[in-house]
Amino acid sequence: MRITVDTEARVLEVNDKGATKSIPLFSAEAFDIVSREWINVGWAVKYVYSFSWLGRPIIQLPDDMIRIQEVVFGVQPDVIIETGVAHGGSLVFYATLCKAMSKGRVIGIDIEIRPHNRKAIESHFLFDYITLIENSSIDSKTVDEVKSLVQPGETTLILLDSNHTKNHVLAELEAYAPLVSPGSYIVSMDGIMRQVADLPRSKPEWVTDNPIEAVNEFLAKDSRFELVEPPFPFNEGEVTNRVTYWPSAFLRRKG
């Protein structure tokens, strides 16, 4: 596909397989197309590796951070469970939301929490809101430990951001889905892998080996969940689609 931006004529031209379409440049449709390419270029140049939250690196697209904040506030979870810790920025971000809402705590799981990251997280002023578990997220012992930390009747929100292969994400979905409260979500992050499979820093096998494939297979087997785009709580503009690294990510438990 070839995209041409004509700022003088204020037109976006898209040529796809020989067919050309002209779109007003200052339109929601043009924004969606330009945003997708911006996402792709950002992936190639590691744009998301340039942010921190309250002192800890957070490898997330800022748009996704704002959108997940909207979901957290809407769900009002007692427990936020995140697989994948890395530098701990996301854990601190969710702990910030818990503190601001005067509700909730965070459980972070990773197969390896590097000593310098653990030290920084444990010395952070929001660590009282965080519990760390160092083990594979799909190990039965890990799943049992997480279950033991969730009290009956608590509202849970689960975020999957560890190993993004199809098989691993599918195993996480199957292991943690029973913990998701009705009306809450299990979020399968980084489905962008399928979109960027032919770009730098990627692998061609991502076309089929990605979180979206895991989501599709899981939903075909578990009727308790549905793929739902969380609504924008506020929108006075024309844009209705998320700018995101997490397409097809939000699985809501029915009921």
N, C-alpha and C positions, 0 to 999 in steps of 0.2 A: 504494500500500500504506500502511495506517495501523498504527502500532505504539503500543500503550499499555502503559506500565510501571506496574504496581500494586505498590508496595513493601510495602503493608500485607498484601495477599493473597499477595504473593510470586509474582505471575503476570505473564507477558508475553503480551499479546493481540495477535495479528496478523490484521488484516482485509485480505484480498487479493481484490479483485473481488467483494465481497459475502460471501465465505466467511470466517468467523472461527475462529481456532485459538488455544487457550489452552495456553501452554507454561510449565512451572515456571521461575520466574525464575532460580533458581540451578542451571542445567543447561548442558551443553555446547551444546545447540541454541540456547538463549537467548543464550549468549555469542557464538555465530557471528552471530546476527542483530544484536545490539547493536554488535558490533565492526564489522560492515559499515557501519552508520549512523555510528559514530564515525569510521571512515575517510572517509566522505563529507563529514561536517562538517569534519573536519580538513583535507581538500582545500580546501574553500571558504575557510577562514580561514588557509591557508598554514602549518599546524602544523609541517611539516617544515623550514620556513625559520627554525628557531629553535635549531639544534644546530650544534656544532662538534666536530672531533676533533683534539686536540693542536694547537689554535690555528687550524685552517682550517675555514671553514664547510663543513658536509656536509649536502647537501639530500637526506636519506634518512630513511625511517621507521626508528626504532631497532629495531623488531622485525625488519625486513629486514636490518639490519646484523648482528644476532646470528645470524640464520639463514644468511646468506652466510658468516659466520665459521665456522659448523659445516661448511659445504660446503668451504670452503678447507682447513680442517684435515683433512677426510676425504680430499680429493683430493691434498693435499700438492704443489701445482703448483710447477714450476720457474719458470714465467712466468705472470703474470696480466696480461691485456690488457684495457684498458677504453677504450671509445669514449665521449667526453664527459668533459671535465675540469672546466669551470666554475671554482670556487674551489680545487679540488685536494683537498678534504677526503676524498673517497673514495680517491684515490691514496695519501694519507698513511695512511688507515685500513688499506689493503691492505699498504702498506709496513711498518706496525706488526706485522701478522700475520707477514710474512716475517721480520722481525727476531726476533720471538718464537719462531718455528719454526726459526730458523737455516737458512732455505731459501727461495729464491724472490726474484723481482724483479718490478717493475711497469712496464708500458708504457702511457702515457696518450696518447690521440689526441683532438685537437679541431680543428675548422676555424678557430677563433680562440681563442688563449690571450691574454687581455688582459694588457698589460704588468705591471700591479700584481699580478695573480695569478701570472704567471710568476716575478716577483721573489720573491714570498712562498714559492712552491714550491721554487724553486732555492736559497733561503737556509734552508730547513727542515733540521733536523738529520737527517731521514730521506731526504733527497734522493739519497743514494748508492744507494738502492734503486729510484729512479724514472728513467725515460727519457721525455721529452716529444717528441711529434711534432705539429707544427702544420700540418694540412692536412685536407681532407675524408677521413673514414674510408673512403669507398668509392672514392676516387681510386686508380687502379691503381698509381701511384707509392707511395702510402701503404701499400697492401697488400704491395707488393714489399719496402718498407723493413722492415715488421713481420716478414715472413717471414725476412729476412736477419738479424734479431735473435734468432731462435729457432734453437737448435742441434738437430741431429738427435738424436732420442731424448728430448728434454725434454718434460715433462708441461706442458700448457698449459690454462688456464681462461680463458674469454673472456666479458666482460660488456659488453652493449650498452646504453649510456645516453646517446646523443647525440640526434639527430633521431628522434623517435618516430613519424613518419608510416609508414604501411604500406609504401610503396615503398622508403623509405630503410632501414628495418629489414630488409626482405626482401633488399635489395642487400647489407647487412652480413652477414646470415646466409649468403648464397651466397659472399661473398668470404672470410669468416673460418672457415667450417665446416671446411675442409680442415686447419686448424691445430689443431683440437680433438683431444686425445688420447683414445684409447678409454677409456671409463669416466669421462671428465671431461665438462664441460658448456660449452655456450654459453648464456648467460642473457639473455633478452630482457626488459628491465625496463619498468616503467610500463604494463603492460596494464590498469591501473586506468582508463586513459583511456576505455575503453568503458563502464565502470560509472558514471563521473561526467559523461558527455557532456551531461546536461541541468542541470548544476549551475553556480554561479558560477565564473568563471575557466576555463570550458570552451567547447567548440565542438560544435554538434550533429553535425557530420560525423565526430566521433570515434567515433560508433556503428559505423562501418565502416572508418574510417581510423585504425588503431591497431596496436600491436605484436602483439596476439593474431591478428589477421587475417594478418599477415605470417608468424607461426609456423605457422598452419594451412596456408597455401599452401606454405611451405617443406617441411613434413613430408610433404605429399602428393607431393612430387617427390623427396625425398632419404630413402631407406630406411635410411641409415646412422645416423639419429637417431631417438630416441623421446622423447615428452613424459613426464617422470618427476618426481613430487614427491619431493625428497630426504627420506629418513626422518629423524625426530627421533632424534638419537643418545641422548637421554635424555628420558623422559616418564613421570612418575609421576602425571600428572593426567588429566583427562577430555577435554581439548581436543586434537584431532588435526589441525585445519586451521590453516594459517598466517594470521596477521593481516598483510596485505601490500598493497603497491602493485604487486606483481609476480605477478598470477595468470597461470597458463599460461606460465610463464617459463623453466623449466629443461629444456633439450633436452640429453639425454645421448647421447654417441656410444656406440654399441653395441660390444661386443667386450671 
